[in-house]
Amino acid sequence: MINPHASALTQLDQVATLLAKQYADPQKFKQAITKLKQPERLIEGEIQIKLDSGQTKTFKAYRCQHNHARGPYKGGIRFHPNVTKEEIMALSTWMTWKCAVTSIPYGGSKGGVVVDPKTLSPRELQALSRAYVGLVADHIGAWQDVPAPDVNTNGQIMAWMVDEYQQILAAKGLFQENPLAAFTGKPLTLGGSEGREEATGLGGVIVLHELARKLNLLPGTTTIAVQGFGNVGYWFARHAHLLGYKIVALSDSHGGVVNYQGIDPIKALEEKKLHHPLTALGEKITNQELLELDVTVVVPAALENVITKDNAAKLKTKYIIEMANGPVTPEADAILQAQGIMSVPDVLANAGGVTTSYFEWVQNLQGYAWTKEEVLAKLKPLMVKAFDEAWCLNQELKVSMRMATYATAVKRVVDAMILRGQV
Ligand code: NAD
């Protein structure tokens, strides 16, 4: 069983070795790295709801706030039976790096409840969402910690949560100028942002296009296999297809298809809605086979830990764009590097999501909504800059894109801690 927090700490140690030489005061740098190994706050509690049956049920819940040297904490809330403290701690650490990668002014956090939400009625789900806010209300807010949807949570859940948060503030006689800015990923009518739905996929394609430019890859001859045809996978495939890249394989939880003539993602979505599964589009393959296809780019856009020490050596691709969170295990990463496969890490490739959440927060604080075109136009320069910075370090120091991206991010956080006099 992989301990995700141990993986996050191993990565941090590797990056620290790379960065140490750049600091005039090694003691301060060391202190900052030591601090970054633990979250600043871990809220761990039990929340209770009344089930429709009349019985009371208790659920374990967490909110982990990793570091806020660069701004308020930011991170999603997941509802999943496999949520653990270590997972939430690791995810909050990765959120610190992800926010630093695109230079948005946040630190990292993450929350979770150990629950299978499919077993709950809509009323019970609402009660659970409100109870979660009750647990963390004193430590969240537009300038403290801004939650968002994650696995199995969505705009409706954010709407219940923001409502509960406002009620809690009102009951305490507290006034906050714009409580809508305390949550992102909200429905449009409650201050959500235009463009948020497609932002993560589009952000990944901006990264893909920059990579292709650096490597002189032509879209028409660049073949792509996308694992996971949900929100991120669909929008990635759609924007890549629009730029002329050749999507040759797609999959969902039922399996995948390959078609070297190319697959139109819009048609694939229609097909999926009508006939589910995707098999009418090409030759049937498994999710494992999809990862092992001889294509230019493999895009894991579904689950974590899908490329492991057991299958990494079988990959034939040259590039991986990590759209899912944590799709490559640390052991697999070493194997991929030895094979000369470049992996653009999740904290860069899928940062378009949190960057657009930041835009939602800015709009809420301004009380002014931007158009979708404005939102997506603002996303591009931030993603291009983040990619360029990592690429330059990758070329200069001859380290992997993962190390280069982490080094850029960790340096920004350490610099903020030193400037504040925290170490
Ligand atoms: P989603 O639920 O919309 O889609 C997930 C897709 O993966 C579905 O098509 C599902 O059928 C498929 N899937 C499930 N199990 C699978 C399996 N075993 N093999 C292959 N496919 C499988 O989720 P999403 O929002 O698209 O998120 C996908 C990934 O991207 C997650 O790792 C998520 O944490 C990450 N991510 C999402 C966002 C975002 O803005 N939505 C932002 C950053 C990171």
Boltz pocket constraint, residues with backbone or C-beta under 6 A from the ligand:
constraints:
  - pocket:
      binder: B
      contacts: [[A, 151], [A, 196], [A, 197], [A, 200], [A, 227], [A, 228], [A, 229], [A, 230], [A, 231], [A, 232], [A, 233], [A, 251], [A, 252], [A, 253], [A, 254], [A, 287], [A, 301], [A, 302], [A, 303], [A, 304], [A, 323], [A, 324], [A, 325], [A, 350], [A, 353], [A, 354]]
      max_distance: 6.0
